[in-house]
Amino acid sequence: MCKLPTLLVAVLAAAGLPLAAQGQSHYSVSELPSLGGTFSSGNSIDDLGLVSGVSNFAGDNNGHASLWINGSAFDLGTLGGLNSDIQWPVKNNIGVLAGIAQTGKPDPLGASWSCAAFFPAATATSSTCLGFVWTWGHMQALPTLGGNNGFAAGANDLGQVTGWAENAVHDPTCDTADSGQVLQFRPVVWGPAPGQVRELPLVSGDTSGAATAINDRGQAVGISGICDQAVGRFTARHAVLWQHGAVTDLGNLGGVAWHTPMAINLQGHVVGFSNVSASDGGALHEHAFLWTPASGMRDLGTLYPGDVHSQATGINARDQVVGLSCTAHFASCHAFLWQDGTMMDLNQMSGGYSGLLAQALDINDEGVITGLAVDADTGNQVAFVARPQSGAQGYRLSRVMPALAMPEQMRAQLLRRWKLEGSVVP
């Protein structure tokens, strides 16, 4: 683990990454070091190649938001609690990061906030959680709307940060019994002025929502629905776009819940996931989507015929999309790259790597991908970077797939993230 005083020097060294040509056929994969535990995840990568995400400490009972530069890991700290995380593709190229961090203060209502789904189970609800903005060594808490908790997701180069924050309203649509949610929450944009918070409108009739991403044109995306679980389901009755002070429903793939945008590029093209059948009710049976103003919401399908879950998590300026595609019950997941109408297994494009690329979580404008992999030697869940290599164009099945099973811990983490433990999952 490197010390923060060396950070600026490393950033300058990282800035000379080569541009990748369109349609690369193969990738060079590197695993990134952890802070001592067996779980790390690269969740965001900017155009300088700076990777951010989360890494556990030894024992895996707590983890911190992390920044990786030139193969070195930096611990970004917390707001006084045990855990922090950068979970969404931040999409900021001026050294600003956004995420979530525990405060060390108990929740006065005993609530379980959205953050808990992303922290190690042993300490997930140990204190209240706030969104943070981190700028060159300094982590600053972001204000709520009068409630106890907040969550920061994306950030743009204008100093605006998206997320969601509790207000003081005890909402009867909150699923308090099963999820522990008590207070209503609203989508917000923080900044650009310090301490500034602006609430975004919801779809008519809705009471809660979340803003997950924002581009440099100020277009934001997220969800609108009822309070429910605060991680999706009926909170995500509508996938929405905010621009010019108005909210637009982006439609869905046929279901009644779980319609969740994850990222938006400068052209206003949106990726995420949406339930595909109304008969699923509140169950999670989602497919990755790409939404454009010209074509609306497009179902990207799944990677393999046996897969039933897919999620698009990142998109770059060239409409290259990354995500994960999984079999039933999340028993096995593979990272994918979608481009020019084709979804491809990133594992098949990474012939020199012996591990399993399970989740591709973000892609920058140079085509460099980060995500979550399984190390072939240790079975640890590790952050990775996949860099496109020059060579012949086109997609080739160039790799014998590793005989690696996805760890049960990864499946359990995915189920816990969406509060599906004990549920019947397709």
C-alpha positions, -999 to +999 in steps of 0.1 A: +000+000+000+014+034-010+013+066+009-008+095-003+020+120-006+033+101-036-001+102-053+004+132-076+036+119-090+020+086-098-010+103-115+013+123-138+031+091-148-002+074-155-016+101-178+003+088-209-019+058-216-022+050-253-055+053-271-071+020-281-082+013-316-119+005-322-127-032-324-097-047-305-096-085-305-077-092-273-068-078-239-039-079-215-052-085-179-035-074-147-047-081-112-045-052-087-033-056-051-056-056-021-053-039+013-047-073+029-080-091+025-094-117+000-118-093-017-112-063-039-132-048-068-124-022-094-157-003-099-146+028-118-119+038-142-113+073-156-096+084-188-062+087-170-064+050-161-070+057-124-090+028-110-112+032-079-133+008-059-130-011-027-106-035-009-110-055+023-084-056+051-071-089+065-099-110+079-124-094+055-145-079+083-141-044+069-130-026+037-121+008+025-126+028-006-094+024-027-076+040-055-051+021-077-024+039-097+003+021-117-004-011-098-003+005-063-032+006-039-042+037-019-065+036+011-089+065+010-101+061+046-136+066+061-157+092+078-150+077+112-165+043+108-152+009+098-161+008+061-161+029+029-166+021-008-166+036-043-193+015-059-205+033-091-185+043-122-176+079-111-167+092-146-146+121-134-112+131-149-101+159-126-092+139-095-126+139-078-141+106-065-175+099-049-186+071-027-200+060+007-185+058+041-196+049+076-195+076+103-190+056+134-223+070+148-252+045+154-284+051+134-309+066+158-337+046+141-318+014+139-323+015+101-303-005+075-294+020+048-284+013+012-247+013+021-251-019+041-256-040+009-220-032-002-201-035+030-188-068+046-217-085+064-200-085+098-199-047+100-224-036+074-248-020+098-224-008+125-231+029+120-248+055+098-235+061+063-230+092+043-220+100+007-186+115+004-165+134-022-128+128-022-103+153-037-066+147-036-063+133-001-093+149+016-126+131+022-156+153+028-191+142+040-220+153+018-252+166+035-286+147+036-321+162+032-327+161+070-324+123+075-295+102+088-280+086+057-268+094+022-252+077-008-230+092-034-225+075-068-213+094-099-194+126-104-187+148-135-159+172-144-181+201-134-179+192-097-215+178-096-221+145-077-252+123-079-267+102-052-296+098-028-303+111+007-328+105+034-352+132+045-371+131+078-404+115+065-414+081+079-427+066+047-453+037+051-441+023+017-407+015+032-400-022+036-390-018+073-396-055+083-374-071+056-349-044+047-347-021+077-355+010+057-374+036+077-371+070+061-380+083+027-351+092+004-348+114-027-324+116-057-300+145-053-272+164-070-245+178-047-224+208-059-208+223-077-206+247-047-194+231-014-224+221+007-249+226-021-276+199-025-304+199-050-333+175-049-344+160-083-380+155-092-397+121-092-422+105-116-457+117-106-471+096-077-436+083-066-422+090-032-385+079-033-357+076-058-319+077-065-296+094-090-268+070-100-248+088-127-242+122-144-224+134-175-206+166-183-237+180-199-255+178-165-277+149-176-284+126-147-300+091-146-314+070-118-346+055-104-380+066-092-405+046-072-416+040-037-394+037-006-394-001-005-358-015+000-337+014-011-316-009-033-340-014-062-370-036-066-401-012-064-379+018-056-369+012-092-404+011-108-391+037-133-357+042-149-354+079-154-333+107-170-331+142-156-323+171-178-332+208-178-350+204-145-374+177-158-377+140-153-382+116-182-393+079-179-369+058-200-393+028-202-385-008-194-381-043-208-415-055-197-412-059-159-427-040-130-395-035-109-357-033-109-354-008-138-320+007-130-297+029-150-260+025-141-241+049-163-246+076-190-220+089-215-216+123-230-240+116-259-267+109-234-267+071-240-277+051-209-269+016-198-283-005-169-306-034-163-344-040-163-367-068-155-379-085-186-413-099-176-442-084-156-450-119-143-418-118-122-433-093-099-406-082-074-382-111-083-350-102-100-350-114-136-331-087-154-314-081-187-288-055-196-301-025-216-288+003-238-311+034-241-306+061-267-328+090-275-332+077-311-340+041-303-353+040-268-345+010-245-328-020-262-325-054-246-289-065-249-298-101-239-274-124-222-239-138-230-249-175-232-282-192-239-282-207-203-278-173-186-308-156-171-293-125-155-273-097-172-264-062-161-247-034-180-226-014-156-204+010-177-204+027-211-178+049-228-179+076-255-178+050-283-208+031-269-187+002-258-206-014-229-194-037-201-212-057-175-219-093-163-240-122-174-249-150-150-267-183-149-297-191-127-292-183-090-260-163-099-242-197-098-217-185-125-210-151-139-188-139-168-177-104-176-189-091-210-180-064-235-208-053-259-200-034-290-214-030-325-244-051-316-225-081-302-220-092-266-186-109-261-171-129-232-141-109-220-126-141-208-124-153-244-105-121-254-079-124-226-057-153-236-028-146-213-049-146-181-054-177-161-082-165-137-119-159-143-132-124-152-165-125-135-177-089-136-167-060-159-178-029-141-165+001-160-148+011-192-130+044-201-128+062-234-095+044-242-113+011-239-096+000-207-118-021-185-119-027-147-139-051-126-139-082-104-120-114-112-112-147-094-075-154-090-066-188-104-041-196-076-058-184-045-095-182-054-095-147-040-118-121-055-095-094-070-098-061-088-085-062-124-076-040-153-079-052-189-061-032-215-068-036-252-039-047-273-031-038-309-035-065-335-060-080-358-095-067-356-126-087-347-137-111-320-119-144-318-125-173-294-088-174-285-088-189-250-096-222-233-118-212-204-103-218-170-117-247-149-126-222-121-158-221-102-172-188-091-167-185-053-198-190-032-188-157-014-193-139-047-228-153-052-237-146-016-225-110-020-246-105-052-277-119-034-271-097-004-265-066-026-301-069-039-315-081-005-323-115-021-310-138+007-335-166+012-356-155-018-365-176-048-342-162-075-344-173-111 
